[in-house]
């Protein structure tokens, strides 16, 4: 059985890359580290895997667990939810 957790994310600023280490900032102010294992974008036939995605795209991320609506994924270098 496949138990991979996928999060649907709208990218507002910057770029996210496969294998990038990120911080998930939740509504309670808790910051937890994660590593992006896969990025998929939507295309005419469904989804396709990409190595990076940029601001303006809606993507599916794997590698983040327990994300909720309103949480922010940010870089480790500039934690700015």
C-alpha positions in Angstrom: 0.0 0.0 0.0 1.3 3.5 -0.9 1.3 5.8 2.1 3.1 8.8 0.5 1.7 12.1 1.8 1.2 14.7 -0.8 0.6 18.4 -0.1 -1.1 20.7 -2.7 0.8 24.1 -2.5 0.5 27.4 -4.3 3.9 29.0 -4.6 3.8 32.8 -3.8 7.5 33.7 -3.9 10.7 32.1 -5.1 11.5 28.6 -6.2 11.3 25.2 -4.7 13.6 22.3 -5.8 13.5 18.6 -5.5 15.6 17.4 -2.5 15.6 20.9 -1.0 15.4 21.1 2.8 12.6 23.4 3.9 10.7 24.5 7.1 7.0 24.0 7.6 5.6 26.9 9.7 2.2 26.1 11.2 -0.5 28.3 12.6 0.7 27.7 16.1 4.2 29.1 15.3 5.8 25.7 15.3 8.6 25.2 12.7 9.5 21.7 11.6 12.2 20.7 9.0 11.3 18.6 6.0 13.0 17.5 2.7 11.1 17.7 -0.6 11.2 14.3 -2.2 9.1 15.0 -5.3 7.5 17.9 -7.1 4.6 17.5 -9.6 2.9 20.2 -11.6 -0.5 20.0 -13.4 -0.5 19.7 -17.2 -3.1 18.9 -19.8 -3.0 15.2 -19.1 -2.9 15.2 -15.3 0.4 15.8 -13.5 4.1 15.4 -14.4 7.2 15.3 -12.2 9.6 18.3 -12.3 12.9 19.2 -10.6 11.8 22.7 -9.6 8.8 25.0 -9.5 8.5 28.8 -9.4 6.2 31.5 -8.0 2.7 31.4 -9.6 2.6 27.6 -9.9 0.3 25.2 -8.0 2.2 22.0 -7.3 2.0 18.7 -5.4 4.9 18.3 -3.0 6.0 15.0 -1.4 8.2 14.9 1.7 6.1 17.1 4.0 3.8 15.5 6.5 1.0 17.0 8.6 0.6 20.2 6.6 -2.6 22.1 7.0 -4.4 24.8 5.1 -2.7 28.1 5.9 0.7 26.6 6.7 3.8 28.1 5.1 6.7 26.2 3.5 9.8 28.4 3.5 13.5 28.0 3.0 15.8 27.2 6.0 17.9 30.2 5.2 15.1 32.8 5.4 12.3 31.6 7.7 9.6 34.2 6.9 6.0 32.8 7.0 
